[in-house]
Amino acid sequence: MKYKYPNIESERARSGMSRRQLAAALGINRETYFDWLEGKYPVPYCFCLKMADMFNCNVDYLLAVNTNEASEKWKRYKRLAYV
């Protein structure tokens, strides 16, 4: 299955946690975790921070945000906004 946030799932597996264990550690149910992975609902920021701390990584990595791409989009937006 293709997930919207593959790095969350990768880090969970790398840490040796089951999906049920991660959901319990976050205080959510397993269905909510799957809804996040599948992109049905956005992952609340407080949970992004918790997972980043648990997996010793940053939120951008967990959410697979390409910071270079985001930076370029912002530059284009600023150029258009001030024309």
Backbone bond lengths (Angstrom), bond angles and torsions (degrees), N, CA, C in turn:
res aa  C-N    CA-C-N  psi(-1)  N-CA   C-N-CA  omega(-1)  CA-C   N-CA-C  phi
1 M - - - 1.448 - - 1.533 108.73 -
2 K 1.317 115.50 138.89 1.461 120.50 178.85 1.529 109.07 -92.34
3 Y 1.324 115.05 125.31 1.454 120.65 -178.42 1.522 110.42 -103.67
4 K 1.333 115.60 150.85 1.458 120.19 176.80 1.527 110.60 -69.69
5 Y 1.318 117.08 -31.93 1.463 121.83 -178.63 1.539 109.75 -120.41
6 P 1.328 117.75 71.97 1.471 119.72 -175.41 1.530 113.62 -63.87
7 N 1.317 117.85 -26.50 1.465 119.03 -177.76 1.526 112.35 -70.75
8 I 1.310 117.32 -29.32 1.469 119.57 175.64 1.519 108.81 -63.96
9 E 1.313 115.77 -46.90 1.465 120.11 -179.57 1.530 111.17 -65.77
10 S 1.311 117.28 -38.41 1.467 120.94 178.84 1.525 111.50 -63.34
11 E 1.325 115.67 -45.27 1.469 119.51 -179.83 1.523 111.55 -67.36
12 R 1.311 116.85 -35.80 1.469 119.95 176.72 1.521 109.59 -61.09
13 A 1.331 116.46 -48.21 1.457 121.18 -179.10 1.532 110.84 -64.81
14 R 1.327 116.48 -42.55 1.467 121.18 -179.88 1.528 111.21 -61.26
15 S 1.322 116.44 -33.62 1.465 119.93 -179.27 1.530 112.40 -78.11
16 G 1.329 116.48 -10.98 1.462 120.44 -180.00 1.513 114.49 84.32
17 M 1.334 116.16 10.65 1.463 120.34 179.89 1.527 109.81 -87.90
18 S 1.313 115.94 145.40 1.459 119.36 171.16 1.533 108.00 -81.31
19 R 1.302 116.41 166.55 1.472 119.97 177.07 1.528 110.04 -61.89
20 R 1.308 115.77 -39.46 1.460 120.65 179.02 1.535 110.75 -63.72
21 Q 1.333 117.02 -41.42 1.469 120.76 179.50 1.524 111.54 -65.39
22 L 1.332 116.87 -41.59 1.462 119.18 178.95 1.523 110.68 -65.28
23 A 1.324 115.86 -44.90 1.467 119.27 178.52 1.527 110.47 -58.38
24 A 1.328 117.11 -43.21 1.464 120.76 179.37 1.525 110.80 -64.70
25 A 1.331 117.24 -40.91 1.468 120.71 179.41 1.524 111.25 -63.99
26 L 1.341 116.14 -30.95 1.464 120.20 178.69 1.525 112.33 -86.91
27 G 1.334 116.67 -11.80 1.465 120.34 -179.42 1.514 112.96 78.03
28 I 1.342 116.30 31.05 1.467 121.49 178.67 1.521 108.11 -126.74
29 N 1.330 117.15 170.78 1.455 118.29 174.65 1.533 110.13 -92.28
30 R 1.315 115.90 163.31 1.459 121.44 -175.21 1.526 112.22 -62.01
31 E 1.312 116.89 -33.95 1.467 120.79 179.70 1.524 111.30 -63.66
32 T 1.321 116.37 -39.24 1.467 120.50 177.29 1.518 110.04 -62.69
33 Y 1.332 116.86 -41.94 1.462 121.38 177.73 1.531 110.59 -58.71
34 F 1.332 116.93 -47.08 1.464 120.03 179.13 1.524 111.71 -64.59
35 D 1.321 117.21 -37.28 1.472 120.14 177.54 1.525 110.70 -60.77
36 W 1.328 116.99 -39.06 1.467 120.69 176.64 1.521 110.79 -64.50
37 L 1.338 115.85 -49.59 1.462 119.84 -177.45 1.518 112.08 -59.35
38 E 1.322 115.99 -39.68 1.464 121.05 -178.34 1.522 112.62 -79.70
39 G 1.322 116.88 -5.88 1.454 120.52 178.11 1.511 114.51 81.09
40 K 1.321 117.43 14.57 1.473 120.07 178.23 1.523 110.87 -67.22
41 Y 1.335 115.23 -35.99 1.457 121.71 178.72 1.529 108.28 -136.35
42 P 1.316 117.66 147.61 1.472 119.02 175.90 1.529 109.95 -70.21
43 V 1.316 115.10 150.06 1.468 120.33 177.21 1.530 107.13 -78.41
44 P 1.333 118.32 120.48 1.469 119.61 177.86 1.536 110.78 -58.32
45 Y 1.313 114.69 142.96 1.465 120.20 -173.86 1.523 112.69 -58.90
46 C 1.325 117.39 -37.05 1.471 119.12 -179.64 1.524 110.89 -61.07
47 F 1.331 117.86 -33.58 1.459 120.89 178.17 1.527 111.02 -77.52
48 C 1.326 116.93 -31.40 1.472 119.80 174.02 1.519 109.90 -61.29
49 L 1.330 115.73 -43.81 1.466 120.23 178.92 1.525 111.67 -63.78
50 K 1.343 116.24 -42.16 1.465 119.65 178.92 1.526 111.12 -60.93
51 M 1.334 116.37 -45.79 1.464 119.84 -178.70 1.524 111.29 -67.78
52 A 1.318 117.10 -39.18 1.466 119.91 177.66 1.520 110.18 -60.53
53 D 1.313 116.68 -39.90 1.459 120.82 177.75 1.529 110.66 -68.02
54 M 1.326 117.34 -43.92 1.458 121.71 -179.18 1.531 111.72 -62.01
55 F 1.343 115.75 -40.14 1.462 120.48 -174.91 1.526 112.85 -97.68
56 N 1.322 116.23 1.83 1.462 121.81 178.53 1.539 111.62 55.11
57 C 1.317 114.98 53.82 1.464 120.75 177.75 1.523 107.42 -145.12
58 N 1.335 117.19 -175.41 1.463 118.16 179.35 1.525 111.36 -105.21
59 V 1.307 115.92 163.38 1.459 122.47 -176.84 1.526 111.04 -64.32
60 D 1.329 117.84 -39.66 1.473 120.27 179.12 1.520 110.63 -56.87
61 Y 1.326 116.57 -42.80 1.467 120.04 178.79 1.528 110.29 -64.03
62 L 1.332 117.90 -47.05 1.465 120.59 -178.35 1.521 112.04 -58.56
63 L 1.321 115.74 -39.94 1.468 119.97 -177.76 1.522 112.29 -90.47
64 A 1.333 116.24 4.29 1.469 122.60 178.35 1.528 111.34 56.80
65 V 1.325 114.87 43.55 1.461 120.12 178.26 1.521 108.11 -86.18
66 N 1.316 115.23 126.00 1.460 120.70 176.38 1.520 106.75 -87.83
67 T 1.317 116.31 102.71 1.459 119.74 -174.42 1.524 112.14 -65.49
68 N 1.322 119.00 -31.20 1.468 120.63 176.81 1.520 110.69 -65.49
69 E 1.335 115.70 -44.04 1.462 120.23 179.07 1.524 110.63 -64.39
70 A 1.328 117.13 -43.24 1.458 121.01 179.09 1.523 110.55 -62.85
71 S 1.307 117.12 -39.00 1.452 121.93 179.01 1.527 110.91 -64.43
72 E 1.326 116.99 -41.75 1.468 120.39 178.35 1.523 111.42 -65.09
73 K 1.335 117.43 -41.56 1.468 120.57 177.51 1.522 110.26 -60.85
74 W 1.333 117.03 -41.35 1.459 120.84 179.47 1.522 110.62 -64.05
75 K 1.329 117.86 -42.05 1.467 121.14 178.72 1.527 110.85 -61.85
76 R 1.331 116.86 -43.45 1.474 120.05 178.38 1.520 110.42 -63.46
77 Y 1.337 116.77 -41.59 1.452 120.90 179.65 1.527 110.37 -61.54
78 K 1.320 116.79 -46.07 1.473 120.17 -179.41 1.526 110.62 -61.92
79 R 1.340 116.91 -40.50 1.467 119.68 178.82 1.528 110.75 -61.82
80 L 1.329 117.33 -43.45 1.456 120.91 -178.98 1.526 111.54 -70.14
81 A 1.315 116.59 -35.32 1.462 120.77 -177.01 1.523 112.02 -68.52
82 Y 1.324 117.76 -27.06 1.451 120.41 -174.93 1.529 112.95 -109.37
83 V 1.313 116.83 19.87 1.478 119.58 178.26 1.501 109.56 -84.45
